[in-house]
Amino acid sequence: MKLEDFTEKEQNEIKAGLSTAEITDKETADKILALVPQDWIKKIPFFVRKHATTKTIERIANQYPALYEVAKKPGELPEKEREELRRIITDIFKEKMNKHHIR
């Protein structure tokens, strides 16, 4: 996907610099992002990838605070929470990828 594949409004936003979330706990973010198939993340254009990943983590922290707190704990995620987070984050990525026609 190239910059020209986005609408003119989106191109202007990209050029101006997309907003990113302030992620204070990188280890937790990495733990959650590891649940997304890596080929999906690679399909996101590099110039919007940080925006997409940080905003997704922020969204999970805001909408699912209990799950986010479990992910903040040291060590591996418990099976139940890992599968629930995997479902949530893959659904978010599917939604965003479909919205932006990323296949």
Backbone atoms as SQL, in Angstrom:
CREATE TABLE atoms (id INTEGER PRIMARY KEY, chain TEXT, resi INTEGER, resn TEXT, atom TEXT, x REAL, y REAL, z REAL);
INSERT INTO atoms VALUES
  (1, 'A', 1, 'MET', 'N', 0.843, -1.166, 0.000),
  (2, 'A', 1, 'MET', 'CA', 0.000, 0.000, 0.000),
  (3, 'A', 1, 'MET', 'C', 0.893, 1.235, 0.000),
  (4, 'A', 2, 'LYS', 'N', 0.551, 2.182, -0.847),
  (5, 'A', 2, 'LYS', 'CA', 1.338, 3.398, -0.995),
  (6, 'A', 2, 'LYS', 'C', 0.534, 4.589, -0.500),
  (7, 'A', 3, 'LEU', 'N', 1.203, 5.693, -0.304),
  (8, 'A', 3, 'LEU', 'CA', 0.555, 6.907, 0.168),
  (9, 'A', 3, 'LEU', 'C', -0.595, 7.308, -0.758),
  (10, 'A', 4, 'GLU', 'N', -0.427, 7.083, -2.062),
  (11, 'A', 4, 'GLU', 'CA', -1.445, 7.453, -3.040),
  (12, 'A', 4, 'GLU', 'C', -2.727, 6.627, -2.906),
  (13, 'A', 5, 'ASP', 'N', -2.636, 5.494, -2.204),
  (14, 'A', 5, 'ASP', 'CA', -3.799, 4.639, -2.014),
  (15, 'A', 5, 'ASP', 'C', -4.775, 5.212, -0.985),
  (16, 'A', 6, 'PHE', 'N', -4.351, 6.209, -0.226),
  (17, 'A', 6, 'PHE', 'CA', -5.200, 6.831, 0.777),
  (18, 'A', 6, 'PHE', 'C', -5.940, 8.016, 0.166),
  (19, 'A', 7, 'THR', 'N', -7.032, 8.418, 0.804),
  (20, 'A', 7, 'THR', 'CA', -7.782, 9.579, 0.332),
  (21, 'A', 7, 'THR', 'C', -6.919, 10.819, 0.512),
  (22, 'A', 8, 'GLU', 'N', -7.307, 11.891, -0.144),
  (23, 'A', 8, 'GLU', 'CA', -6.532, 13.130, -0.041),
  (24, 'A', 8, 'GLU', 'C', -6.491, 13.624, 1.408),
  (25, 'A', 9, 'LYS', 'N', -7.604, 13.513, 2.111),
  (26, 'A', 9, 'LYS', 'CA', -7.662, 13.923, 3.521),
  (27, 'A', 9, 'LYS', 'C', -6.689, 13.081, 4.345),
  (28, 'A', 10, 'GLU', 'N', -6.710, 11.760, 4.140),
  (29, 'A', 10, 'GLU', 'CA', -5.807, 10.872, 4.876),
  (30, 'A', 10, 'GLU', 'C', -4.347, 11.169, 4.537),
  (31, 'A', 11, 'GLN', 'N', -4.071, 11.470, 3.267),
  (32, 'A', 11, 'GLN', 'CA', -2.702, 11.803, 2.867),
  (33, 'A', 11, 'GLN', 'C', -2.222, 13.057, 3.582),
  (34, 'A', 12, 'ASN', 'N', -3.096, 14.052, 3.700),
  (35, 'A', 12, 'ASN', 'CA', -2.726, 15.286, 4.394),
  (36, 'A', 12, 'ASN', 'C', -2.463, 15.020, 5.876),
  (37, 'A', 13, 'GLU', 'N', -3.279, 14.154, 6.490),
  (38, 'A', 13, 'GLU', 'CA', -3.072, 13.797, 7.892),
  (39, 'A', 13, 'GLU', 'C', -1.747, 13.057, 8.074),
  (40, 'A', 14, 'ILE', 'N', -1.446, 12.152, 7.146),
  (41, 'A', 14, 'ILE', 'CA', -0.198, 11.391, 7.219),
  (42, 'A', 14, 'ILE', 'C', 0.994, 12.334, 7.089),
  (43, 'A', 15, 'LYS', 'N', 0.903, 13.250, 6.140),
  (44, 'A', 15, 'LYS', 'CA', 2.002, 14.199, 5.944),
  (45, 'A', 15, 'LYS', 'C', 2.181, 15.108, 7.152),
  (46, 'A', 16, 'ALA', 'N', 1.068, 15.470, 7.792),
  (47, 'A', 16, 'ALA', 'CA', 1.133, 16.328, 8.982),
  (48, 'A', 16, 'ALA', 'C', 1.651, 15.558, 10.188),
  (49, 'A', 17, 'GLY', 'N', 1.547, 14.262, 10.130),
  (50, 'A', 17, 'GLY', 'CA', 1.995, 13.418, 11.234),
  (51, 'A', 17, 'GLY', 'C', 0.806, 12.890, 12.001),
  (52, 'A', 18, 'LEU', 'N', 0.614, 11.601, 11.958),
  (53, 'A', 18, 'LEU', 'CA', -0.497, 10.987, 12.661),
  (54, 'A', 18, 'LEU', 'C', -0.251, 10.984, 14.155),
  (55, 'A', 19, 'SER', 'N', -1.328, 11.064, 14.896),
  (56, 'A', 19, 'SER', 'CA', -1.198, 11.019, 16.347),
  (57, 'A', 19, 'SER', 'C', -0.827, 9.605, 16.775),
  (58, 'A', 20, 'THR', 'N', -0.102, 9.538, 17.842),
  (59, 'A', 20, 'THR', 'CA', 0.221, 8.242, 18.432),
  (60, 'A', 20, 'THR', 'C', -0.111, 8.323, 19.915),
  (61, 'A', 21, 'ALA', 'N', -0.363, 7.180, 20.493),
  (62, 'A', 21, 'ALA', 'CA', -0.656, 7.118, 21.923),
  (63, 'A', 21, 'ALA', 'C', 0.654, 7.068, 22.690),
  (64, 'A', 22, 'GLU', 'N', 0.645, 7.621, 23.875),
  (65, 'A', 22, 'GLU', 'CA', 1.805, 7.562, 24.749),
  (66, 'A', 22, 'GLU', 'C', 1.738, 6.243, 25.508),
  (67, 'A', 23, 'ILE', 'N', 2.582, 5.301, 25.130),
  (68, 'A', 23, 'ILE', 'CA', 2.614, 3.987, 25.767),
  (69, 'A', 23, 'ILE', 'C', 3.698, 4.010, 26.844),
  (70, 'A', 24, 'THR', 'N', 3.261, 3.937, 28.095),
  (71, 'A', 24, 'THR', 'CA', 4.212, 4.011, 29.199),
  (72, 'A', 24, 'THR', 'C', 4.795, 2.644, 29.551),
  (73, 'A', 25, 'ASP', 'N', 4.066, 1.592, 29.221),
  (74, 'A', 25, 'ASP', 'CA', 4.527, 0.244, 29.556),
  (75, 'A', 25, 'ASP', 'C', 4.764, -0.534, 28.264),
  (76, 'A', 26, 'LYS', 'N', 5.953, -0.379, 27.727),
  (77, 'A', 26, 'LYS', 'CA', 6.289, -1.013, 26.443),
  (78, 'A', 26, 'LYS', 'C', 6.226, -2.533, 26.527),
  (79, 'A', 27, 'GLU', 'N', 6.603, -3.094, 27.659),
  (80, 'A', 27, 'GLU', 'CA', 6.574, -4.551, 27.821),
  (81, 'A', 27, 'GLU', 'C', 5.145, -5.091, 27.684),
  (82, 'A', 28, 'THR', 'N', 4.185, -4.391, 28.283),
  (83, 'A', 28, 'THR', 'CA', 2.782, -4.800, 28.174),
  (84, 'A', 28, 'THR', 'C', 2.312, -4.667, 26.733),
  (85, 'A', 29, 'ALA', 'N', 2.663, -3.564, 26.094),
  (86, 'A', 29, 'ALA', 'CA', 2.279, -3.347, 24.703),
  (87, 'A', 29, 'ALA', 'C', 2.847, -4.450, 23.809),
  (88, 'A', 30, 'ASP', 'N', 4.108, -4.795, 24.009),
  (89, 'A', 30, 'ASP', 'CA', 4.740, -5.855, 23.216),
  (90, 'A', 30, 'ASP', 'C', 4.054, -7.195, 23.449),
  (91, 'A', 31, 'LYS', 'N', 3.676, -7.448, 24.698),
  (92, 'A', 31, 'LYS', 'CA', 3.005, -8.699, 25.044),
  (93, 'A', 31, 'LYS', 'C', 1.659, -8.809, 24.315),
  (94, 'A', 32, 'ILE', 'N', 0.931, -7.708, 24.243),
  (95, 'A', 32, 'ILE', 'CA', -0.376, -7.704, 23.572),
  (96, 'A', 32, 'ILE', 'C', -0.195, -7.767, 22.057),
  (97, 'A', 33, 'LEU', 'N', 0.739, -6.993, 21.524),
  (98, 'A', 33, 'LEU', 'CA', 0.965, -6.992, 20.073),
  (99, 'A', 33, 'LEU', 'C', 1.483, -8.335, 19.572),
  (100, 'A', 34, 'ALA', 'N', 2.131, -9.093, 20.431),
  (101, 'A', 34, 'ALA', 'CA', 2.619, -10.420, 20.041),
  (102, 'A', 34, 'ALA', 'C', 1.460, -11.362, 19.718),
  (103, 'A', 35, 'LEU', 'N', 0.255, -11.012, 20.136),
  (104, 'A', 35, 'LEU', 'CA', -0.917, -11.847, 19.868),
  (105, 'A', 35, 'LEU', 'C', -1.457, -11.651, 18.448),
  (106, 'A', 36, 'VAL', 'N', -0.990, -10.613, 17.771),
  (107, 'A', 36, 'VAL', 'CA', -1.416, -10.327, 16.400),
  (108, 'A', 36, 'VAL', 'C', -0.483, -11.063, 15.443),
  (109, 'A', 37, 'PRO', 'N', -1.038, -11.722, 14.418),
  (110, 'A', 37, 'PRO', 'CA', -0.151, -12.348, 13.429),
  (111, 'A', 37, 'PRO', 'C', 0.819, -11.308, 12.849),
  (112, 'A', 38, 'GLN', 'N', 2.107, -11.611, 12.878),
  (113, 'A', 38, 'GLN', 'CA', 3.124, -10.650, 12.447),
  (114, 'A', 38, 'GLN', 'C', 2.979, -10.243, 10.985),
  (115, 'A', 39, 'ASP', 'N', 2.460, -11.126, 10.146),
  (116, 'A', 39, 'ASP', 'CA', 2.284, -10.734, 8.749),
  (117, 'A', 39, 'ASP', 'C', 1.210, -9.656, 8.608),
  (118, 'A', 40, 'TRP', 'N', 0.266, -9.590, 9.536),
  (119, 'A', 40, 'TRP', 'CA', -0.740, -8.516, 9.515),
  (120, 'A', 40, 'TRP', 'C', -0.074, -7.175, 9.800),
  (121, 'A', 41, 'ILE', 'N', 0.799, -7.155, 10.799),
  (122, 'A', 41, 'ILE', 'CA', 1.469, -5.906, 11.154),
  (123, 'A', 41, 'ILE', 'C', 2.367, -5.449, 10.009),
  (124, 'A', 42, 'LYS', 'N', 3.014, -6.387, 9.347),
  (125, 'A', 42, 'LYS', 'CA', 3.881, -6.035, 8.218),
  (126, 'A', 42, 'LYS', 'C', 3.094, -5.484, 7.036),
  (127, 'A', 43, 'LYS', 'N', 1.808, -5.829, 6.932),
  (128, 'A', 43, 'LYS', 'CA', 0.972, -5.320, 5.845),
  (129, 'A', 43, 'LYS', 'C', 0.584, -3.860, 6.056),
  (130, 'A', 44, 'ILE', 'N', 0.669, -3.386, 7.282),
  (131, 'A', 44, 'ILE', 'CA', 0.345, -1.995, 7.570),
  (132, 'A', 44, 'ILE', 'C', 1.493, -1.141, 7.053),
  (133, 'A', 45, 'PRO', 'N', 1.211, -0.135, 6.230),
  (134, 'A', 45, 'PRO', 'CA', 2.293, 0.703, 5.705),
  (135, 'A', 45, 'PRO', 'C', 3.132, 1.289, 6.844),
  (136, 'A', 46, 'PHE', 'N', 4.442, 1.300, 6.634),
  (137, 'A', 46, 'PHE', 'CA', 5.370, 1.703, 7.691),
  (138, 'A', 46, 'PHE', 'C', 5.074, 3.101, 8.219),
  (139, 'A', 47, 'PHE', 'N', 4.546, 3.988, 7.377),
  (140, 'A', 47, 'PHE', 'CA', 4.343, 5.365, 7.809),
  (141, 'A', 47, 'PHE', 'C', 3.097, 5.550, 8.675),
  (142, 'A', 48, 'VAL', 'N', 2.274, 4.510, 8.832),
  (143, 'A', 48, 'VAL', 'CA', 1.119, 4.575, 9.745),
  (144, 'A', 48, 'VAL', 'C', 1.169, 3.464, 10.799),
  (145, 'A', 49, 'ARG', 'N', 2.188, 2.632, 10.752),
  (146, 'A', 49, 'ARG', 'CA', 2.258, 1.464, 11.645),
  (147, 'A', 49, 'ARG', 'C', 2.301, 1.853, 13.126),
  (148, 'A', 50, 'LYS', 'N', 3.117, 2.837, 13.478),
  (149, 'A', 50, 'LYS', 'CA', 3.215, 3.236, 14.891),
  (150, 'A', 50, 'LYS', 'C', 1.880, 3.789, 15.369),
  (151, 'A', 51, 'HIS', 'N', 1.239, 4.597, 14.544),
  (152, 'A', 51, 'HIS', 'CA', -0.079, 5.130, 14.878),
  (153, 'A', 51, 'HIS', 'C', -1.066, 3.990, 15.117),
  (154, 'A', 52, 'ALA', 'N', -1.103, 3.030, 14.206),
  (155, 'A', 52, 'ALA', 'CA', -2.054, 1.920, 14.306),
  (156, 'A', 52, 'ALA', 'C', -1.816, 1.063, 15.544),
  (157, 'A', 53, 'THR', 'N', -0.581, 0.755, 15.826),
  (158, 'A', 53, 'THR', 'CA', -0.307, -0.135, 16.958),
  (159, 'A', 53, 'THR', 'C', -0.481, 0.568, 18.299),
  (160, 'A', 54, 'THR', 'N', 0.014, 1.796, 18.423),
  (161, 'A', 54, 'THR', 'CA', -0.110, 2.474, 19.719),
  (162, 'A', 54, 'THR', 'C', -1.555, 2.827, 20.027),
  (163, 'A', 55, 'LYS', 'N', -2.302, 3.250, 19.024),
  (164, 'A', 55, 'LYS', 'CA', -3.706, 3.589, 19.256),
  (165, 'A', 55, 'LYS', 'C', -4.523, 2.337, 19.587),
  (166, 'A', 56, 'THR', 'N', -4.154, 1.199, 19.030),
  (167, 'A', 56, 'THR', 'CA', -4.849, -0.053, 19.360),
  (168, 'A', 56, 'THR', 'C', -4.582, -0.444, 20.805),
  (169, 'A', 57, 'ILE', 'N', -3.348, -0.331, 21.250),
  (170, 'A', 57, 'ILE', 'CA', -3.016, -0.635, 22.644),
  (171, 'A', 57, 'ILE', 'C', -3.759, 0.323, 23.572),
  (172, 'A', 58, 'GLU', 'N', -3.780, 1.594, 23.219),
  (173, 'A', 58, 'GLU', 'CA', -4.502, 2.583, 24.024),
  (174, 'A', 58, 'GLU', 'C', -5.994, 2.249, 24.099),
  (175, 'A', 59, 'ARG', 'N', -6.551, 1.838, 22.983),
  (176, 'A', 59, 'ARG', 'CA', -7.965, 1.455, 22.934),
  (177, 'A', 59, 'ARG', 'C', -8.252, 0.269, 23.856),
  (178, 'A', 60, 'ILE', 'N', -7.387, -0.721, 23.821),
  (179, 'A', 60, 'ILE', 'CA', -7.559, -1.897, 24.694),
  (180, 'A', 60, 'ILE', 'C', -7.441, -1.474, 26.161),
  (181, 'A', 61, 'ALA', 'N', -6.465, -0.627, 26.478),
  (182, 'A', 61, 'ALA', 'CA', -6.283, -0.166, 27.863),
  (183, 'A', 61, 'ALA', 'C', -7.521, 0.579, 28.361),
  (184, 'A', 62, 'ASN', 'N', -8.146, 1.363, 27.482),
  (185, 'A', 62, 'ASN', 'CA', -9.323, 2.139, 27.875),
  (186, 'A', 62, 'ASN', 'C', -10.598, 1.306, 27.924),
  (187, 'A', 63, 'GLN', 'N', -10.781, 0.411, 26.950),
  (188, 'A', 63, 'GLN', 'CA', -12.026, -0.349, 26.857),
  (189, 'A', 63, 'GLN', 'C', -12.010, -1.637, 27.674),
  (190, 'A', 64, 'TYR', 'N', -10.842, -2.185, 27.933),
  (191, 'A', 64, 'TYR', 'CA', -10.714, -3.444, 28.663),
  (192, 'A', 64, 'TYR', 'C', -9.662, -3.304, 29.765),
  (193, 'A', 65, 'PRO', 'N', -9.898, -2.412, 30.730),
  (194, 'A', 65, 'PRO', 'CA', -8.865, -2.158, 31.748),
  (195, 'A', 65, 'PRO', 'C', -8.496, -3.388, 32.576),
  (196, 'A', 66, 'ALA', 'N', -9.446, -4.268, 32.842),
  (197, 'A', 66, 'ALA', 'CA', -9.131, -5.466, 33.635),
  (198, 'A', 66, 'ALA', 'C', -8.158, -6.373, 32.885),
  (199, 'A', 67, 'LEU', 'N', -8.399, -6.566, 31.587),
  (200, 'A', 67, 'LEU', 'CA', -7.488, -7.393, 30.781),
  (201, 'A', 67, 'LEU', 'C', -6.121, -6.729, 30.651),
  (202, 'A', 68, 'TYR', 'N', -6.116, -5.416, 30.501),
  (203, 'A', 68, 'TYR', 'CA', -4.849, -4.698, 30.383),
  (204, 'A', 68, 'TYR', 'C', -4.033, -4.847, 31.667),
  (205, 'A', 69, 'GLU', 'N', -4.704, -4.787, 32.808),
  (206, 'A', 69, 'GLU', 'CA', -4.014, -4.953, 34.093),
  (207, 'A', 69, 'GLU', 'C', -3.407, -6.349, 34.210),
  (208, 'A', 70, 'VAL', 'N', -4.115, -7.364, 33.723),
  (209, 'A', 70, 'VAL', 'CA', -3.574, -8.727, 33.740),
  (210, 'A', 70, 'VAL', 'C', -2.329, -8.789, 32.857),
  (211, 'A', 71, 'ALA', 'N', -2.374, -8.123, 31.705),
  (212, 'A', 71, 'ALA', 'CA', -1.230, -8.121, 30.787),
  (213, 'A', 71, 'ALA', 'C', -0.033, -7.387, 31.393),
  (214, 'A', 72, 'LYS', 'N', -0.279, -6.433, 32.282),
  (215, 'A', 72, 'LYS', 'CA', 0.810, -5.679, 32.912),
  (216, 'A', 72, 'LYS', 'C', 1.604, -6.511, 33.910),
  (217, 'A', 73, 'LYS', 'N', 1.009, -7.572, 34.392),
  (218, 'A', 73, 'LYS', 'CA', 1.715, -8.406, 35.374),
  (219, 'A', 73, 'LYS', 'C', 2.905, -9.103, 34.710),
  (220, 'A', 74, 'PRO', 'N', 3.999, -9.271, 35.434),
  (221, 'A', 74, 'PRO', 'CA', 5.178, -9.938, 34.856),
  (222, 'A', 74, 'PRO', 'C', 4.874, -11.388, 34.472),
  (223, 'A', 75, 'GLY', 'N', 5.587, -11.856, 33.492),
  (224, 'A', 75, 'GLY', 'CA', 5.443, -13.246, 33.063),
  (225, 'A', 75, 'GLY', 'C', 4.436, -13.411, 31.944),
  (226, 'A', 76, 'GLU', 'N', 4.173, -14.673, 31.660),
  (227, 'A', 76, 'GLU', 'CA', 3.250, -15.022, 30.580),
  (228, 'A', 76, 'GLU', 'C', 1.812, -14.674, 30.953),
  (229, 'A', 77, 'LEU', 'N', 1.014, -14.434, 29.909),
  (230, 'A', 77, 'LEU', 'CA', -0.411, -14.209, 30.123),
  (231, 'A', 77, 'LEU', 'C', -1.104, -15.526, 30.444),
  (232, 'A', 78, 'PRO', 'N', -2.050, -15.510, 31.380),
  (233, 'A', 78, 'PRO', 'CA', -2.839, -16.728, 31.610),
  (234, 'A', 78, 'PRO', 'C', -3.624, -17.089, 30.344),
  (235, 'A', 79, 'GLU', 'N', -3.847, -18.378, 30.135),
  (236, 'A', 79, 'GLU', 'CA', -4.475, -18.875, 28.906),
  (237, 'A', 79, 'GLU', 'C', -5.791, -18.159, 28.582),
  (238, 'A', 80, 'LYS', 'N', -6.678, -18.066, 29.561),
  (239, 'A', 80, 'LYS', 'CA', -7.999, -17.464, 29.321),
  (240, 'A', 80, 'LYS', 'C', -7.868, -16.016, 28.852),
  (241, 'A', 81, 'GLU', 'N', -7.083, -15.220, 29.548),
  (242, 'A', 81, 'GLU', 'CA', -6.907, -13.815, 29.207),
  (243, 'A', 81, 'GLU', 'C', -6.163, -13.652, 27.889),
  (244, 'A', 82, 'ARG', 'N', -5.192, -14.532, 27.634),
  (245, 'A', 82, 'ARG', 'CA', -4.451, -14.468, 26.376),
  (246, 'A', 82, 'ARG', 'C', -5.385, -14.674, 25.192),
  (247, 'A', 83, 'GLU', 'N', -6.257, -15.677, 25.294),
  (248, 'A', 83, 'GLU', 'CA', -7.186, -15.937, 24.192),
  (249, 'A', 83, 'GLU', 'C', -8.203, -14.817, 24.021),
  (250, 'A', 84, 'GLU', 'N', -8.653, -14.247, 25.132),
  (251, 'A', 84, 'GLU', 'CA', -9.601, -13.136, 25.055),
  (252, 'A', 84, 'GLU', 'C', -8.941, -11.905, 24.425),
  (253, 'A', 85, 'LEU', 'N', -7.716, -11.599, 24.857),
  (254, 'A', 85, 'LEU', 'CA', -6.979, -10.480, 24.257),
  (255, 'A', 85, 'LEU', 'C', -6.669, -10.738, 22.785),
  (256, 'A', 86, 'ARG', 'N', -6.344, -11.982, 22.447),
  (257, 'A', 86, 'ARG', 'CA', -6.067, -12.330, 21.045),
  (258, 'A', 86, 'ARG', 'C', -7.310, -12.071, 20.185),
  (259, 'A', 87, 'ARG', 'N', -8.460, -12.476, 20.684),
  (260, 'A', 87, 'ARG', 'CA', -9.704, -12.262, 19.944),
  (261, 'A', 87, 'ARG', 'C', -9.981, -10.766, 19.780),
  (262, 'A', 88, 'ILE', 'N', -9.820, -10.012, 20.853),
  (263, 'A', 88, 'ILE', 'CA', -10.100, -8.576, 20.818),
  (264, 'A', 88, 'ILE', 'C', -9.165, -7.857, 19.852),
  (265, 'A', 89, 'ILE', 'N', -7.862, -8.104, 19.965),
  (266, 'A', 89, 'ILE', 'CA', -6.916, -7.365, 19.136),
  (267, 'A', 89, 'ILE', 'C', -7.004, -7.779, 17.665),
  (268, 'A', 90, 'THR', 'N', -7.258, -9.050, 17.403),
  (269, 'A', 90, 'THR', 'CA', -7.409, -9.449, 15.996),
  (270, 'A', 90, 'THR', 'C', -8.691, -8.872, 15.410),
  (271, 'A', 91, 'ASP', 'N', -9.744, -8.782, 16.199),
  (272, 'A', 91, 'ASP', 'CA', -10.972, -8.147, 15.707),
  (273, 'A', 91, 'ASP', 'C', -10.740, -6.672, 15.384),
  (274, 'A', 92, 'ILE', 'N', -9.999, -5.983, 16.242),
  (275, 'A', 92, 'ILE', 'CA', -9.691, -4.571, 15.995),
  (276, 'A', 92, 'ILE', 'C', -8.866, -4.424, 14.720),
  (277, 'A', 93, 'PHE', 'N', -7.845, -5.267, 14.576),
  (278, 'A', 93, 'PHE', 'CA', -7.005, -5.185, 13.383),
  (279, 'A', 93, 'PHE', 'C', -7.789, -5.542, 12.121),
  (280, 'A', 94, 'LYS', 'N', -8.655, -6.555, 12.190),
  (281, 'A', 94, 'LYS', 'CA', -9.482, -6.896, 11.024),
  (282, 'A', 94, 'LYS', 'C', -10.346, -5.712, 10.626),
  (283, 'A', 95, 'GLU', 'N', -10.967, -5.087, 11.618),
  (284, 'A', 95, 'GLU', 'CA', -11.827, -3.931, 11.372),
  (285, 'A', 95, 'GLU', 'C', -11.050, -2.804, 10.689),
  (286, 'A', 96, 'LYS', 'N', -9.873, -2.478, 11.243),
  (287, 'A', 96, 'LYS', 'CA', -9.067, -1.396, 10.686),
  (288, 'A', 96, 'LYS', 'C', -8.536, -1.742, 9.294),
  (289, 'A', 97, 'MET', 'N', -8.103, -2.981, 9.119),
  (290, 'A', 97, 'MET', 'CA', -7.557, -3.381, 7.825),
  (291, 'A', 97, 'MET', 'C', -8.642, -3.387, 6.756),
  (292, 'A', 98, 'ASN', 'N', -9.844, -3.821, 7.100),
  (293, 'A', 98, 'ASN', 'CA', -10.946, -3.779, 6.150),
  (294, 'A', 98, 'ASN', 'C', -11.317, -2.334, 5.825),
  (295, 'A', 99, 'LYS', 'N', -11.344, -1.474, 6.829),
  (296, 'A', 99, 'LYS', 'CA', -11.687, -0.073, 6.645),
  (297, 'A', 99, 'LYS', 'C', -10.738, 0.589, 5.646),
  (298, 'A', 100, 'HIS', 'N', -9.465, 0.241, 5.733),
  (299, 'A', 100, 'HIS', 'CA', -8.447, 0.864, 4.868),
  (300, 'A', 100, 'HIS', 'C', -8.063, -0.011, 3.675),
  (301, 'A', 101, 'HIS', 'N', -8.846, -1.055, 3.441),
  (302, 'A', 101, 'HIS', 'CA', -8.650, -1.952, 2.287),
  (303, 'A', 101, 'HIS', 'C', -7.245, -2.555, 2.242),
  (304, 'A', 102, 'ILE', 'N', -6.755, -2.979, 3.399),
  (305, 'A', 102, 'ILE', 'CA', -5.453, -3.648, 3.476),
  (306, 'A', 102, 'ILE', 'C', -5.727, -5.143, 3.490),
  (307, 'A', 103, 'ARG', 'N', -5.179, -5.845, 2.537),
  (308, 'A', 103, 'ARG', 'CA', -5.420, -7.295, 2.422),
  (309, 'A', 103, 'ARG', 'C', -4.166, -8.052, 2.713);
